[in-house]
């Protein structure tokens, strides 16, 4: 990382939601780091491990914001006061609040003002009064990573020379002891939002088809997904469910020939370690904002399914047709196209088919 100029500000970057969202903030964080003497990321509990993987981050602060997650805690005045006091003691010169288009940055901006942060910037569609010194407007249809970088640029922060704005994480550990040395594919069947990935039954059939086609398959998942990964792996794949924290998962993904995952954090982690991704993309959210960023990828999923644009967490359509209707032949063709050759990226919004 290029050294910041003398007199550079101490900057806080706020991204309060999921691990995937924090990973997508990475290019913006690096731009901020290039122009700051110190960078702190304020994130939610689910984003903490990802924040600690980002290059350019000096410190991580954690706050479970009542206005972000669907399982958000009740508002506790003591918790708010503790956060404000902690941020005030840190004495930040500037802050950027990163949030998705459907979220408001203004609750966070209010707390930053209470903490004495004089300059705050954010994308905001709502009138911010005195809460924002930079009220930036997000360009239509921008990818989340690009939109965050746009905001950083509007605040005067630029990527250093030689940094092209791709996703990055700190060097992951060697996980050969977990995976074995032979080439493998990763299937990550879980997601915090069930509508955004295959059903367990469909993932199980896909793993069996991949194995029958001669691929060695590794199934990954978090601590709460061990039952799911055991079922999906069956007798056809290596089950690593619950055996990898985020740094180790990054190592497993970096060693894979390709990763098959829904629109979830591990897909963005795969992009950050430069592994090609087959994206099982349910159209409940816009594909142009959330696809794997600047890494070879192919899109599978029926983007014209009835659930399109609903932001549904549980599939509202019987049979989960947007993803469970993907055939084994489509999966195998996508794997061959990514690891053997062909155009590196499918057109956004279309499926890769045999």
Buried (B, 14 or more C-beta within 10 A) or exposed (E): EEEBEEEBBBBBBBBBBBBBBBBBBBBBBBBBBBBBBBBBBBBBEBBBBBBBBBBBBEEBBBBBBBEBBEEEEEEEEEBBEEBBEEBBEBEBBBBBBBBBBEBBBBBBBBBBBBBEBEBBBBBBEEEBEEBBBBBBEBEEEBBBBBBBBBBBBBBEBBBBEEBEBBBBBEEBBEBEEBBEEEEBBBBBBBBBBBBBBBBBEBBBBBBBBBBEEEBBBBBBBBEEBBEBBBBBBEEBBBBBBBBBEBBBBBBBBBBBBBBBBBBBBBBBBBBBBBBBBBBBBBBBBBBBBBBBBBBBBBBBBBBEBEBBEBEBBEBEEEEBBBBBEBBBEBBBBBBBBBBEEBEEBBEBBEBBEE
